[in-house]
Every structure is written in C-alpha cells, then in structure tokens.
Amino acid sequence: MSTSSKRVDSRFGLLALAIFLCAGMADAQQQPAKPAGPPPPDLPGHVNYLAKQFYGVPLDESESITGQIQELVLAHIQQWLSNHLSREAPSQVQVRRELESAFAQIQYPLYAWPAVFAQSWKGGTLYGVGYTLGWSDYDRANVIALFESRKNQVQLAAVTHFVPHTDLHYEFMMPSPSGDFWFVVYGTRLGKSQRRLAAELLSFDGQSLKSLWKIQDAYDGRISLAQNGVRIRYLKEDEYIRETARGRKPPRYESTYRVTPQGLELESTRELPF
C-alpha cells in the first residue's frame, strides 16, 4: 500500500473516531444525570436527588421523575397538615413555608415555585397546594392538590395538573350557583415575542375536581376578575405582527365572560385603543 493510501486511511479512521466520540457526547448530554448511591433520607435531599435527573430531559419524557416528586411532596404535606390540625388550623403562609422547605435544596437552573391558598368552604377549610417545577424557561410542570380539612381531620380530595410550560396562580370567585367551590387557575408561558396566557375555571363539589371553562395561548393575555365573571385582555397575533411591521400600534381586545350555572360564558368582546 502506498504512503498516500495509508494517509487517506488514517484520516478516515480519525474522522470516524471523531464522529463516534461526538455522538457519544451528544447521547451523554441527552441522558438524565443519575446520582450515584441511594437518595438521602430527608425529604429536601430526596427531592433534590430526583430533580437532578431532569438535566437533558424534555418535558414529555419527564413524567416518571415529576411523578415521584409529586408523590413524596403531597404525602409529606398531608401528614404535616394532619399533625398541625390537632393543635390549630395552619395558615396559608405556614403551608406555603412547609411546601418551600420540601424544595429547599433545589438549585438553579432547577426551580420550584409554590402556589398555595386556604379558603373556607361549608364549615371546613380547603387548602390548595400547588407548585411549578421547572428545569428551563420552557420545561415546566404544574401540580395542584386540594386538601379538605374538617373536624381536625384532613384528606387529599383531588389532584390535577395545569397547562404545562406555564407558571401557576389563583383567583377566587363568588360562591357558585350550586354551592360548589369555584376557583380560577392561570399562568403564562414564554412565546415567540409575547407571553401566552392560559386560564381554567375549576369546580370542587366535595367529591371531585372538574374543569368548567378554559382558554389557552391568549397572546400577551392578562386576566382579571369582573363583578360577575372574568375579563381577558389580549392581542391578536397576526394583527400584532402586521401592524408593528408597518410601524403602527396594534389594538388590544377585551373579552368578558359572565358566570352561568355551567361555568363561564362569553358575554362581549370590545376593541381597546393601544
């Protein structure tokens, strides 16, 4: 074999090796970083142990990890509520602090944002224990658990998951026509140029949690409670792009939804000057 052929073979060999190594590095970056050894015995340590496995995991493949964290955190909060109810009903602030403590060891770029409420209902107290668990600006999973306390006893009444990729907030309405507990959950996610709003009206009848109304991806959307319903202010994406490209300010719109026995119904939409 000539010297030039050997050089060509050598170059092809080095190229193949480089491709193999790059592919291996890419696979390694995509795989979750599994901590060595068993998880720590304490709750914050165990949650952090699991959360570290989010690195490189897309949201649609994260259910196994988010599910384990949810199980640990909600079981702890239920036990904590039961212990405290024997003395006095804990406040919303106390519940929030306890939830924050469960995520105390999580560090950037991982994060967990608690969203908690305590509302009186039919002689008892409903605790909404929710959080947004994220590992990027886009990869965010939401959990909302409803605990009902009566006569110094507490039970996990319902668990649901709000729209992924958003943060988590609550608004409260007047009692529903049926007497069920109604509340609005809302959050925003990052968009191409403007944030996107999602909102949902949830109803709890003492047995189950149901969705009565929902909007998703309202462009630059903002929500507020009206006297007897909800207002959503938003932009129309195509109109916004067209008008700003022409150097003009696009209008904003406001839709009002009124309360009905079935949930929320669109009452009117009007154009607002910029």
Contacts in CASP RR format, 6 or more apart in sequence:
PFRMAT RR
TARGET T0000
AUTHOR 0000-0000-0000
METHOD contacts of the structure
MODEL  1
MSTSSKRVDSRFGLLALAIFLCAGMADAQQQPAKPAGPPPPDLPGHVNYL
AKQFYGVPLDESESITGQIQELVLAHIQQWLSNHLSREAPSQVQVRRELE
SAFAQIQYPLYAWPAVFAQSWKGGTLYGVGYTLGWSDYDRANVIALFESR
KNQVQLAAVTHFVPHTDLHYEFMMPSPSGDFWFVVYGTRLGKSQRRLAAE
LLSFDGQSLKSLWKIQDAYDGRISLAQNGVRIRYLKEDEYIRETARGRKP
PRYESTYRVTPQGLELESTRELPF
1 9 0 8 1.000
29 56 0 8 1.000
30 56 0 8 1.000
31 56 0 8 1.000
32 53 0 8 1.000
32 54 0 8 1.000
32 55 0 8 1.000
32 56 0 8 1.000
32 57 0 8 1.000
32 65 0 8 1.000
33 52 0 8 1.000
33 53 0 8 1.000
33 55 0 8 1.000
34 53 0 8 1.000
35 49 0 8 1.000
35 52 0 8 1.000
35 53 0 8 1.000
39 45 0 8 1.000
39 46 0 8 1.000
39 49 0 8 1.000
39 50 0 8 1.000
40 46 0 8 1.000
40 48 0 8 1.000
40 49 0 8 1.000
43 72 0 8 1.000
43 73 0 8 1.000
43 76 0 8 1.000
43 101 0 8 1.000
43 102 0 8 1.000
44 101 0 8 1.000
44 102 0 8 1.000
44 103 0 8 1.000
44 104 0 8 1.000
44 105 0 8 1.000
45 105 0 8 1.000
46 72 0 8 1.000
47 69 0 8 1.000
47 72 0 8 1.000
47 73 0 8 1.000
47 102 0 8 1.000
47 103 0 8 1.000
47 105 0 8 1.000
47 106 0 8 1.000
48 105 0 8 1.000
48 106 0 8 1.000
48 107 0 8 1.000
50 65 0 8 1.000
50 68 0 8 1.000
50 69 0 8 1.000
50 72 0 8 1.000
51 65 0 8 1.000
51 69 0 8 1.000
51 106 0 8 1.000
51 110 0 8 1.000
51 112 0 8 1.000
51 133 0 8 1.000
51 135 0 8 1.000
52 110 0 8 1.000
53 65 0 8 1.000
54 62 0 8 1.000
54 65 0 8 1.000
54 110 0 8 1.000
54 134 0 8 1.000
54 135 0 8 1.000
54 139 0 8 1.000
55 135 0 8 1.000
56 135 0 8 1.000
57 65 0 8 1.000
57 135 0 8 1.000
57 139 0 8 1.000
58 139 0 8 1.000
59 138 0 8 1.000
59 139 0 8 1.000
59 140 0 8 1.000
59 141 0 8 1.000
59 164 0 8 1.000
59 165 0 8 1.000
62 139 0 8 1.000
62 141 0 8 1.000
66 133 0 8 1.000
66 141 0 8 1.000
66 143 0 8 1.000
69 133 0 8 1.000
70 143 0 8 1.000
70 159 0 8 1.000
72 102 0 8 1.000
73 99 0 8 1.000
73 102 0 8 1.000
73 103 0 8 1.000
73 131 0 8 1.000
74 129 0 8 1.000
74 143 0 8 1.000
74 145 0 8 1.000
74 156 0 8 1.000
74 159 0 8 1.000
76 102 0 8 1.000
77 95 0 8 1.000
77 98 0 8 1.000
77 99 0 8 1.000
77 102 0 8 1.000
77 129 0 8 1.000
77 145 0 8 1.000
77 147 0 8 1.000
78 147 0 8 1.000
78 154 0 8 1.000
78 155 0 8 1.000
78 156 0 8 1.000
80 98 0 8 1.000
81 90 0 8 1.000
81 95 0 8 1.000
81 127 0 8 1.000
81 147 0 8 1.000
81 149 0 8 1.000
81 154 0 8 1.000
82 153 0 8 1.000
82 154 0 8 1.000
84 90 0 8 1.000
84 94 0 8 1.000
85 149 0 8 1.000
85 152 0 8 1.000
85 153 0 8 1.000
85 154 0 8 1.000
86 152 0 8 1.000
89 125 0 8 1.000
89 149 0 8 1.000
90 98 0 8 1.000
90 118 0 8 1.000
91 118 0 8 1.000
92 116 0 8 1.000
92 117 0 8 1.000
92 118 0 8 1.000
92 127 0 8 1.000
95 116 0 8 1.000
95 118 0 8 1.000
95 127 0 8 1.000
95 129 0 8 1.000
96 114 0 8 1.000
96 116 0 8 1.000
99 114 0 8 1.000
99 116 0 8 1.000
99 129 0 8 1.000
99 130 0 8 1.000
99 131 0 8 1.000
100 114 0 8 1.000
103 112 0 8 1.000
103 114 0 8 1.000
103 131 0 8 1.000
106 112 0 8 1.000
109 135 0 8 1.000
109 136 0 8 1.000
110 134 0 8 1.000
110 135 0 8 1.000
111 132 0 8 1.000
111 133 0 8 1.000
111 134 0 8 1.000
111 135 0 8 1.000
112 131 0 8 1.000
112 132 0 8 1.000
112 133 0 8 1.000
112 134 0 8 1.000
113 131 0 8 1.000
113 132 0 8 1.000
113 167 0 8 1.000
113 168 0 8 1.000
114 130 0 8 1.000
114 131 0 8 1.000
115 130 0 8 1.000
115 131 0 8 1.000
115 132 0 8 1.000
115 144 0 8 1.000
115 168 0 8 1.000
115 169 0 8 1.000
115 170 0 8 1.000
116 127 0 8 1.000
116 128 0 8 1.000
116 129 0 8 1.000
116 130 0 8 1.000
117 126 0 8 1.000
117 127 0 8 1.000
117 128 0 8 1.000
117 170 0 8 1.000
117 172 0 8 1.000
117 183 0 8 1.000
118 125 0 8 1.000
118 126 0 8 1.000
118 127 0 8 1.000
118 128 0 8 1.000
119 125 0 8 1.000
119 126 0 8 1.000
119 172 0 8 1.000
119 181 0 8 1.000
119 183 0 8 1.000
120 126 0 8 1.000
121 181 0 8 1.000
123 150 0 8 1.000
124 148 0 8 1.000
124 149 0 8 1.000
124 150 0 8 1.000
125 148 0 8 1.000
125 149 0 8 1.000
125 150 0 8 1.000
126 146 0 8 1.000
126 147 0 8 1.000
126 148 0 8 1.000
126 149 0 8 1.000
126 157 0 8 1.000
126 181 0 8 1.000
126 204 0 8 1.000
127 146 0 8 1.000
127 147 0 8 1.000
127 148 0 8 1.000
127 149 0 8 1.000
127 154 0 8 1.000
128 144 0 8 1.000
128 145 0 8 1.000
128 146 0 8 1.000
128 147 0 8 1.000
128 170 0 8 1.000
129 144 0 8 1.000
129 145 0 8 1.000
129 146 0 8 1.000
129 147 0 8 1.000
130 142 0 8 1.000
130 143 0 8 1.000
130 144 0 8 1.000
130 145 0 8 1.000
130 168 0 8 1.000
131 142 0 8 1.000
131 143 0 8 1.000
131 168 0 8 1.000
132 140 0 8 1.000
132 141 0 8 1.000
132 142 0 8 1.000
132 166 0 8 1.000
132 167 0 8 1.000
132 168 0 8 1.000
133 140 0 8 1.000
133 141 0 8 1.000
133 142 0 8 1.000
133 143 0 8 1.000
134 140 0 8 1.000
134 141 0 8 1.000
137 190 0 8 1.000
138 165 0 8 1.000
138 189 0 8 1.000
138 190 0 8 1.000
139 165 0 8 1.000
140 164 0 8 1.000
140 165 0 8 1.000
140 166 0 8 1.000
140 167 0 8 1.000
140 189 0 8 1.000
141 161 0 8 1.000
141 164 0 8 1.000
142 161 0 8 1.000
142 162 0 8 1.000
142 163 0 8 1.000
142 164 0 8 1.000
142 166 0 8 1.000
142 167 0 8 1.000
142 168 0 8 1.000
143 159 0 8 1.000
143 160 0 8 1.000
143 161 0 8 1.000
144 159 0 8 1.000
144 160 0 8 1.000
144 161 0 8 1.000
144 162 0 8 1.000
144 168 0 8 1.000
144 185 0 8 1.000
144 202 0 8 1.000
145 156 0 8 1.000
145 158 0 8 1.000
145 159 0 8 1.000
146 156 0 8 1.000
146 157 0 8 1.000
146 158 0 8 1.000
146 159 0 8 1.000
146 204 0 8 1.000
146 209 0 8 1.000
147 154 0 8 1.000
147 155 0 8 1.000
147 156 0 8 1.000
147 157 0 8 1.000
148 154 0 8 1.000
148 155 0 8 1.000
148 157 0 8 1.000
148 206 0 8 1.000
157 204 0 8 1.000
157 206 0 8 1.000
157 209 0 8 1.000
158 204 0 8 1.000
158 208 0 8 1.000
158 209 0 8 1.000
160 202 0 8 1.000
160 209 0 8 1.000
162 168 0 8 1.000
162 185 0 8 1.000
162 187 0 8 1.000
162 198 0 8 1.000
162 200 0 8 1.000
163 187 0 8 1.000
163 189 0 8 1.000
163 198 0 8 1.000
163 200 0 8 1.000
163 216 0 8 1.000
165 189 0 8 1.000
165 190 0 8 1.000
166 187 0 8 1.000
166 188 0 8 1.000
166 189 0 8 1.000
166 198 0 8 1.000
167 187 0 8 1.000
167 188 0 8 1.000
167 189 0 8 1.000
168 185 0 8 1.000
168 187 0 8 1.000
169 185 0 8 1.000
169 186 0 8 1.000
169 187 0 8 1.000
170 183 0 8 1.000
170 184 0 8 1.000
170 185 0 8 1.000
170 186 0 8 1.000
171 183 0 8 1.000
171 184 0 8 1.000
171 186 0 8 1.000
171 223 0 8 1.000
171 225 0 8 1.000
171 230 0 8 1.000
172 182 0 8 1.000
172 183 0 8 1.000
172 184 0 8 1.000
173 182 0 8 1.000
173 183 0 8 1.000
173 184 0 8 1.000
173 201 0 8 1.000
173 225 0 8 1.000
173 229 0 8 1.000
173 259 0 8 1.000
174 228 0 8 1.000
174 259 0 8 1.000
175 181 0 8 1.000
175 182 0 8 1.000
176 182 0 8 1.000
176 203 0 8 1.000
176 259 0 8 1.000
176 261 0 8 1.000
176 263 0 8 1.000
177 259 0 8 1.000
177 261 0 8 1.000
178 205 0 8 1.000
178 261 0 8 1.000
180 203 0 8 1.000
180 204 0 8 1.000
180 205 0 8 1.000
180 206 0 8 1.000
181 203 0 8 1.000
181 204 0 8 1.000
181 205 0 8 1.000
181 206 0 8 1.000
182 201 0 8 1.000
182 202 0 8 1.000
182 203 0 8 1.000
182 204 0 8 1.000
182 212 0 8 1.000
182 263 0 8 1.000
183 201 0 8 1.000
183 202 0 8 1.000
184 199 0 8 1.000
184 200 0 8 1.000
184 201 0 8 1.000
184 202 0 8 1.000
184 223 0 8 1.000
184 225 0 8 1.000
184 230 0 8 1.000
185 199 0 8 1.000
185 200 0 8 1.000
185 202 0 8 1.000
186 197 0 8 1.000
186 198 0 8 1.000
186 199 0 8 1.000
186 200 0 8 1.000
186 223 0 8 1.000
187 197 0 8 1.000
187 198 0 8 1.000
187 199 0 8 1.000
188 195 0 8 1.000
188 196 0 8 1.000
188 197 0 8 1.000
188 198 0 8 1.000
188 221 0 8 1.000
189 195 0 8 1.000
189 196 0 8 1.000
189 198 0 8 1.000
190 196 0 8 1.000
193 240 0 8 1.000
194 219 0 8 1.000
194 220 0 8 1.000
194 221 0 8 1.000
194 235 0 8 1.000
194 237 0 8 1.000
194 240 0 8 1.000
195 220 0 8 1.000
195 221 0 8 1.000
196 216 0 8 1.000
196 217 0 8 1.000
196 218 0 8 1.000
196 219 0 8 1.000
196 220 0 8 1.000
196 221 0 8 1.000
197 215 0 8 1.000
197 217 0 8 1.000
197 218 0 8 1.000
197 220 0 8 1.000
197 221 0 8 1.000
197 222 0 8 1.000
197 223 0 8 1.000
197 232 0 8 1.000
197 234 0 8 1.000
198 214 0 8 1.000
198 215 0 8 1.000
198 216 0 8 1.000
198 217 0 8 1.000
198 218 0 8 1.000
199 214 0 8 1.000
199 215 0 8 1.000
199 218 0 8 1.000
199 223 0 8 1.000
199 230 0 8 1.000
199 232 0 8 1.000
200 211 0 8 1.000
200 213 0 8 1.000
200 214 0 8 1.000
200 215 0 8 1.000
201 211 0 8 1.000
201 212 0 8 1.000
201 213 0 8 1.000
201 214 0 8 1.000
201 230 0 8 1.000
201 263 0 8 1.000
201 264 0 8 1.000
202 209 0 8 1.000
202 210 0 8 1.000
202 211 0 8 1.000
202 212 0 8 1.000
203 209 0 8 1.000
203 210 0 8 1.000
203 211 0 8 1.000
203 212 0 8 1.000
203 263 0 8 1.000
204 210 0 8 1.000
212 262 0 8 1.000
212 263 0 8 1.000
212 264 0 8 1.000
213 257 0 8 1.000
213 263 0 8 1.000
213 264 0 8 1.000
215 232 0 8 1.000
218 232 0 8 1.000
218 234 0 8 1.000
219 234 0 8 1.000
219 235 0 8 1.000
219 236 0 8 1.000
219 237 0 8 1.000
219 240 0 8 1.000
220 234 0 8 1.000
220 235 0 8 1.000
220 240 0 8 1.000
221 232 0 8 1.000
221 233 0 8 1.000
221 234 0 8 1.000
221 235 0 8 1.000
222 232 0 8 1.000
222 233 0 8 1.000
222 234 0 8 1.000
223 230 0 8 1.000
223 231 0 8 1.000
223 232 0 8 1.000
223 233 0 8 1.000
224 230 0 8 1.000
224 231 0 8 1.000
224 233 0 8 1.000
225 231 0 8 1.000
226 256 0 8 1.000
226 258 0 8 1.000
228 258 0 8 1.000
228 259 0 8 1.000
229 256 0 8 1.000
229 257 0 8 1.000
229 258 0 8 1.000
229 259 0 8 1.000
229 264 0 8 1.000
230 256 0 8 1.000
230 257 0 8 1.000
230 264 0 8 1.000
231 254 0 8 1.000
231 255 0 8 1.000
231 256 0 8 1.000
231 257 0 8 1.000
232 254 0 8 1.000
232 255 0 8 1.000
232 257 0 8 1.000
233 252 0 8 1.000
233 253 0 8 1.000
233 254 0 8 1.000
233 272 0 8 1.000
234 252 0 8 1.000
234 253 0 8 1.000
234 255 0 8 1.000
235 250 0 8 1.000
235 252 0 8 1.000
235 253 0 8 1.000
236 250 0 8 1.000
236 253 0 8 1.000
239 250 0 8 1.000
239 251 0 8 1.000
240 250 0 8 1.000
242 250 0 8 1.000
243 249 0 8 1.000
243 250 0 8 1.000
244 250 0 8 1.000
249 274 0 8 1.000
250 274 0 8 1.000
251 271 0 8 1.000
251 272 0 8 1.000
251 273 0 8 1.000
251 274 0 8 1.000
252 271 0 8 1.000
252 272 0 8 1.000
252 273 0 8 1.000
252 274 0 8 1.000
253 269 0 8 1.000
253 270 0 8 1.000
253 271 0 8 1.000
253 272 0 8 1.000
254 269 0 8 1.000
254 270 0 8 1.000
254 272 0 8 1.000
255 266 0 8 1.000
255 268 0 8 1.000
255 269 0 8 1.000
256 266 0 8 1.000
256 267 0 8 1.000
256 268 0 8 1.000
256 269 0 8 1.000
257 264 0 8 1.000
257 265 0 8 1.000
257 266 0 8 1.000
257 267 0 8 1.000
258 264 0 8 1.000
258 265 0 8 1.000
258 267 0 8 1.000
END
